[in-house]
Amino acid sequence: MPRLALAGGTPVRTRPFTRWPDHDERERALLLEALEARSWGGYPFPNTFADRFATAFAEAHDARHALPVANGTVAIEIALKAAGLRPGDEVILPAYTFEASAAPVLRLEAVPVFVDVLPSTWCLDPAATEAAITTRTRAILPVHLAMCMADMDAFTAIAEKRGLAVIEDCAHAHGAKWKKVGAGSLGQAGAFSLQTSKLLTAGEGGVVTTNDDETAERAESYINCGRASRADRFGHRLVGFNHRLTEFQAAVLLGQLEKLPAQSARRAARAERLGRALDGIDGLALVEPDPRQTSPAIYQYVFRYDATAFEGASRDRFVAALEAEGIPCDGLFYEPVYRSSLFAVRPGDFRALGDGVPWAETRCPVTERAAYEESVWLHHPVLLGSEKDVDDIVEAIAKIRDNLDDLRTADHPLVHLKSLNRAARR
């Protein structure tokens, strides 16, 4: 029996997977067109390429408005501000997400309230959300995570009953649809990231989407230094900032958006092949999107690891072994925001928090098990290649399953690396 690469054996795979970001002559031609136009910035807002991209992006996501912005973090901030968030308000969001989901809440002098996620999808738990609502709650921020959409039927119903705003964090959800309606158009607003790793990217960037005209006008003013929106139907005047997207980024995004449907279909086909194979491996459980999610967006292919089926070998050992076999992956991709070193909030840092940190005693057991014991994350480029790429992933996992002694005992730098805090590695 061949030994694990973790224990000195030959890895299953030495060839790299598909490189990301992907680009071709479409982006090259669009960049040259933007360069020669000599109007490179985001003013007037939206500028020519940004306006073309916004129109196409809105149509693809069933939104009346799409506003390109500098990055995904400010997209959340803008959406919350446009929805009427005020200092001291509370925003409910999942504990299992990237820290940038919560940081904009603090920037607006509001209070993030972390609640647990569903074990089936690792998305925000509607029942836990409803239990966390107080008289100060103003908004719910469900995060569409990895390959699953949050239960938007439940959150829109809760919001309607309680008079709350729903702001979708769509950083992982480009092209996803819930009951044939695009992510980002189901709540009052949506916020997308266009950072390098995302399904649609210009290196950095973001988009705010909404079907509400007044929300769109407020967001536009906030993005564009407080200037009145183009329509100016509602007469809002507020202090804004420059959160505009450049024309070079917008040009790249036009090319990227054209490719997204075909890439999404390819990822979905490869994910189906991978899921069929993993379903028969003892100790691994698939994370299944809700059947109401009618179009996939697979930013990360995720599955659940059960250490007891691997003779007690930790998830981090499994991930180290898989990576040593030539399969790029992660385990501690996200951790509970309230425990993260990237969310090092101290008493007194923000006026809205008072003298303490409200989440100091927060514990979300499903989130903590997912983050520290169960989750395995495969980044979407591994699904953009051939069926052989998928088969290599399966072969590597089967090899690990057949070599549990090596898995439990191998001493390899990757074992120690995968046990480090994510913030020290990424």
C-alpha positions in Angstrom: 0.0 0.0 0.0 1.5 3.4 -1.0 2.4 5.6 2.0 0.9 9.0 2.4 2.9 11.9 1.1 2.6 13.3 4.7 4.7 10.3 5.7 7.3 10.5 2.9 5.3 8.8 0.1 4.7 10.0 -3.4 1.8 12.5 -3.7 -1.2 11.6 -5.8 -0.9 14.9 -7.8 2.0 17.2 -8.7 0.4 19.2 -11.5 -1.2 22.5 -10.5 -5.0 23.0 -10.7 -6.5 25.7 -12.9 -5.0 29.1 -12.3 -7.1 31.9 -10.9 -8.1 34.6 -11.8 -8.8 33.5 -15.4 -8.4 36.1 -18.2 -8.1 36.2 -22.0 -8.3 38.6 -24.9 -11.7 40.0 -23.7 -10.2 41.6 -20.6 -7.1 42.7 -22.5 -9.2 44.5 -25.2 -11.6 46.1 -22.6 -8.6 47.3 -20.5 -7.0 48.9 -23.6 -10.4 50.5 -24.5 -10.6 52.0 -20.9 -7.0 53.2 -21.1 -7.4 55.0 -24.4 -10.7 56.6 -23.2 -8.5 58.6 -20.7 -11.3 58.8 -18.1 -9.9 56.3 -15.6 -11.6 57.1 -12.3 -15.0 56.6 -10.8 -16.2 60.1 -11.3 -18.7 60.9 -12.7 -20.5 58.1 -10.9 -20.9 55.6 -12.4 -18.4 56.2 -15.2 -18.8 54.6 -18.6 -17.4 51.1 -18.0 -18.8 51.0 -14.5 -22.3 51.9 -15.8 -22.1 49.2 -18.4 -21.0 46.7 -15.8 -23.7 47.8 -13.3 -26.4 47.3 -15.9 -25.3 43.8 -16.8 -24.7 42.8 -13.2 -28.1 44.0 -12.1 -29.8 42.1 -14.9 -27.9 38.9 -14.1 -29.0 39.1 -10.4 -32.7 40.3 -11.0 -32.0 43.6 -9.3 -33.3 47.0 -10.4 -30.1 48.7 -9.2 -26.5 47.7 -9.0 -23.9 50.2 -7.7 -20.2 49.3 -8.2 -18.0 50.2 -5.3 -14.4 49.9 -4.1 -14.6 46.6 -2.2 -17.0 44.1 -0.6 -16.5 45.4 2.9 -17.7 48.9 2.0 -20.5 47.3 0.0 -21.8 46.0 3.3 -21.3 49.3 5.0 -23.1 51.2 2.2 -26.0 48.8 2.2 -26.5 49.0 6.0 -26.2 52.8 5.9 -28.7 53.1 3.0 -31.1 50.8 4.9 -31.1 53.3 7.8 -28.7 51.8 10.3 -28.0 54.3 13.1 -25.5 54.3 16.0 -26.5 52.0 18.7 -28.6 49.7 16.5 -28.0 46.0 16.5 -27.4 43.8 13.5 -27.8 40.1 13.7 -25.3 38.0 11.7 -23.8 34.5 11.7 -20.8 33.8 13.8 -19.4 31.7 11.0 -18.3 34.2 8.4 -15.3 36.4 7.5 -14.6 39.2 9.9 -15.4 41.8 7.2 -19.1 40.9 7.5 -19.1 42.4 11.0 -16.5 45.2 10.8 -18.8 47.5 8.8 -21.4 47.3 11.6 -18.8 48.6 14.0 -17.7 51.3 11.6 -21.2 52.6 11.6 -21.2 52.7 15.4 -23.7 49.9 15.6 -23.5 46.5 17.4 -23.0 43.2 15.8 -24.9 40.3 17.4 -23.4 36.9 16.6 -25.7 33.9 16.4 -25.2 30.3 15.4 -25.6 28.6 12.0 -27.5 25.6 10.8 -25.5 22.3 10.8 -27.0 21.4 7.4 -25.7 24.4 5.5 -23.5 26.4 7.9 -25.7 29.5 7.1 -27.4 31.7 9.6 -30.0 29.8 11.8 -33.5 31.5 11.4 -34.7 30.3 14.8 -31.6 31.5 16.6 -31.9 34.8 14.8 -35.5 35.3 15.9 -34.5 34.5 19.5 -31.8 37.2 19.4 -34.0 40.1 18.3 -34.3 42.9 20.8 -35.8 46.4 20.8 -32.5 47.6 19.4 -32.4 45.2 16.4 -32.5 47.1 13.1 -31.2 44.6 10.5 -30.4 40.9 9.8 -27.3 40.2 7.8 -27.5 36.6 6.4 -24.4 35.3 4.7 -24.5 33.0 1.7 -21.6 30.8 2.6 -19.3 28.7 0.4 -21.9 26.9 -1.8 -25.1 27.4 0.2 -27.6 30.3 0.3 -29.2 31.3 3.6 -32.9 30.6 4.1 -34.2 33.8 2.5 -37.8 32.8 2.9 -37.4 32.6 6.6 -35.4 35.8 6.9 -37.7 37.9 4.8 -40.7 36.6 6.8 -39.0 37.5 10.1 -38.0 40.9 8.8 -41.5 41.7 7.6 -43.0 40.6 10.9 -40.5 42.5 13.0 -40.0 45.6 10.8 -36.3 44.9 10.1 -34.0 45.3 7.1 -32.4 42.3 5.5 -29.0 42.9 4.0 -27.6 39.9 2.1 -23.9 39.2 2.3 -23.3 37.8 -1.2 -19.5 37.7 -1.2 -19.7 34.0 -2.2 -22.9 34.1 -4.2 -22.2 35.6 -7.7 -24.9 34.1 -10.0 -26.7 32.2 -7.2 -30.5 32.1 -7.3 -33.1 31.4 -4.6 -36.4 30.1 -6.2 -35.1 31.5 -9.5 -34.5 35.0 -8.0 -30.9 36.3 -7.9 -28.9 36.6 -4.7 -28.7 40.2 -3.6 -32.3 41.0 -4.8 -34.2 39.1 -2.1 -33.6 41.5 0.8 -33.6 45.3 1.0 -30.1 45.2 -0.4 -27.2 42.9 -1.2 -23.5 43.3 -0.9 -21.0 41.5 -3.2 -17.2 41.3 -3.1 -15.0 41.3 -6.2 -11.8 40.5 -4.4 -9.1 38.3 -6.2 -10.4 35.0 -4.9 -14.0 35.6 -5.7 -16.1 34.0 -8.4 -16.2 37.4 -10.2 -13.1 39.5 -9.7 -11.2 42.6 -10.6 -8.6 42.1 -7.9 -10.7 44.4 -5.6 -14.1 45.8 -5.9 -17.7 45.3 -4.8 -21.3 45.8 -5.7 -24.4 47.0 -3.8 -27.7 45.7 -5.3 -31.3 46.6 -4.4 -34.8 46.7 -5.9 -35.7 49.6 -3.7 -35.4 53.0 -5.3 -34.9 55.0 -2.1 -32.3 52.6 -0.8 -30.5 52.9 -4.1 -30.5 56.7 -4.0 -29.1 56.8 -0.4 -26.4 54.3 -1.4 -25.4 56.2 -4.4 -25.0 59.4 -2.4 -23.0 57.6 0.2 -20.7 56.2 -2.4 -20.3 59.4 -4.4 -19.0 61.9 -1.7 -22.6 62.8 -0.7 -23.6 64.1 -4.1 -27.3 63.9 -4.9 -28.2 60.7 -6.7 -28.9 60.9 -10.5 -32.6 60.4 -10.0 -32.9 62.4 -6.8 -36.6 61.5 -6.3 -36.4 61.4 -2.5 -34.2 64.5 -1.9 -31.8 62.7 0.6 -28.7 64.7 1.6 -26.1 63.0 3.7 -22.3 63.0 4.3 -20.8 60.5 1.9 -17.4 59.1 1.0 -15.5 58.2 -2.1 -16.2 54.5 -2.5 -16.2 54.5 -6.3 -14.9 51.8 -8.6 -12.3 52.7 -11.2 -12.8 52.2 -14.9 -10.0 49.7 -15.2 -11.7 47.5 -12.7 -15.0 47.9 -14.4 -13.5 47.0 -17.7 -12.0 43.7 -16.3 -15.4 42.9 -14.7 -17.2 43.2 -18.0 -15.1 40.4 -19.4 -15.3 38.4 -16.2 -19.1 38.7 -16.1 -19.4 37.3 -19.6 -17.6 34.1 -18.5 -19.5 33.6 -15.2 -22.4 31.5 -16.5 -20.2 29.0 -18.2 -17.8 28.8 -15.3 -20.7 28.3 -12.8 -22.0 25.5 -14.9 -18.6 23.8 -15.1 -18.1 24.1 -11.3 -21.6 22.6 -10.7 -20.9 19.6 -13.0 -17.5 18.9 -11.3 -19.1 19.4 -7.9 -21.8 16.8 -8.7 -19.1 14.3 -9.8 -17.1 15.0 -6.6 -20.2 14.7 -4.4 -21.2 11.3 -5.8 -17.7 10.0 -5.0 -17.4 11.5 -1.6 -20.8 10.3 -0.6 -19.5 6.7 -0.3 -16.5 7.5 1.9 -17.1 6.8 5.6 -16.4 9.7 7.9 -17.2 12.4 5.3 -20.6 14.1 5.0 -21.7 16.5 2.2 -23.0 20.0 2.9 -26.1 20.1 0.8 -27.6 23.4 -0.5 -31.2 24.0 0.2 -33.4 22.7 -2.7 -34.9 26.2 -2.9 -31.5 27.3 -4.2 -32.1 26.9 -7.9 -28.8 28.1 -9.3 -25.5 27.2 -7.7 -22.6 29.5 -6.8 -19.6 27.4 -5.6 -17.0 29.7 -4.1 -15.8 26.9 -1.9 -16.7 23.2 -2.1 -17.2 22.3 1.5 -17.8 19.0 3.3 -17.9 17.8 6.9 -15.1 15.6 8.4 -15.8 13.2 11.3 -12.6 12.4 13.2 -14.1 9.3 14.9 -14.3 7.6 11.5 -10.6 8.3 11.0 -9.4 6.8 14.3 -9.3 10.1 16.0 -7.1 11.9 13.6 -8.0 15.6 13.7 -9.5 17.6 10.9 -6.2 19.6 10.7 -4.3 16.4 10.2 -6.6 15.3 7.4 -6.3 18.7 5.7 -2.5 18.6 6.0 -2.5 15.1 4.5 -4.8 16.1 1.6 -2.6 19.1 0.8 0.5 17.0 0.9 -1.1 14.8 -1.8 -1.3 17.9 -4.0 -4.8 19.0 -3.3 -5.0 22.7 -2.1 -7.5 22.9 0.7 -8.1 24.5 4.1 -9.8 23.7 7.4 -9.7 26.7 9.6 -10.8 28.9 6.6 -13.2 30.8 8.9 -13.5 30.7 12.7 -16.1 32.2 15.0 -15.8 36.0 14.5 -16.0 36.6 18.2 -12.8 34.5 18.7 -10.8 35.8 15.8 -7.6 37.7 16.1 -8.7 39.7 13.1 -11.6 41.0 15.2 -9.6 42.2 18.2 -12.1 44.7 19.6 -11.4 46.0 23.0 -13.7 47.7 25.6 -13.9 51.4 24.7 -12.9 51.0 21.1 -16.4 51.9 19.9 -18.9 54.1 21.7 -21.9 51.9 20.8 -20.4 49.0 22.7 -20.2 50.9 26.0 -17.6 49.7 28.5 -17.6 46.0 27.4 -17.6 43.7 24.4 -21.2 42.3 24.1 -20.1 39.0 22.6 -17.5 38.2 25.2 -19.6 35.4 26.5 -21.0 34.3 23.2 -20.8 30.6 22.3 -22.1 29.1 19.1 -21.5 25.4 19.2 -22.3 24.5 15.6 -20.0 27.3 14.4 -17.2 26.2 16.7 -17.5 22.5 15.6 -17.5 23.5 12.0 -14.5 25.9 12.4 -12.2 23.8 14.6 -13.2 20.2 14.0 -15.4 19.5 10.9 -15.1 21.8 7.9 -12.9 21.1 4.9 -12.8 23.8 2.2 -11.7 23.3 -1.4 -11.4 26.6 -3.4 -13.4 26.9 -6.5 -10.5 26.8 -9.1 -10.2 23.0 -8.4 -13.6 22.6 -10.0 -12.7 24.5 -13.2 -10.5 21.9 -14.8 -11.1 18.4 -16.1 -12.9 15.4 -14.7 -9.5 14.0 -14.0 -8.9 16.9 -11.6 -11.9 15.8 -9.6 -10.8 12.1 -9.7 -7.4 13.1 -8.3 -9.2 14.7 -5.3 -11.2 11.6 -4.7 -8.1 9.4 -5.1 -6.2 11.5 -2.6 -9.0 11.3 -0.1 -9.4 7.5 -0.6 -5.6 7.1 -0.1 -5.8 9.0 3.2 -8.8 6.8 4.3 -6.7 3.7 3.6 -3.6 4.9 5.5 -4.9 5.9 8.9 -1.7 4.9 10.7 0.2 7.4 8.6 -2.5 10.0 9.1 -2.4 9.7 12.9 1.4 9.5 13.4 3.1 11.4 10.6 5.3 14.3 11.7 5.3 16.8 8.8 5.6 20.6 8.7 2.1 20.8 7.1 0.6 19.2 10.2 1.9 22.1 12.3 1.1 24.7 9.7 -2.5 23.7 9.5 -2.9 23.9 13.2 -1.9 27.5 13.3 -4.4 30.3 13.5 -5.6 31.4 10.1 -4.7 35.0 10.7 -1.1 34.1 10.9 -1.1 32.3 7.6 -3.3 34.3 5.3 
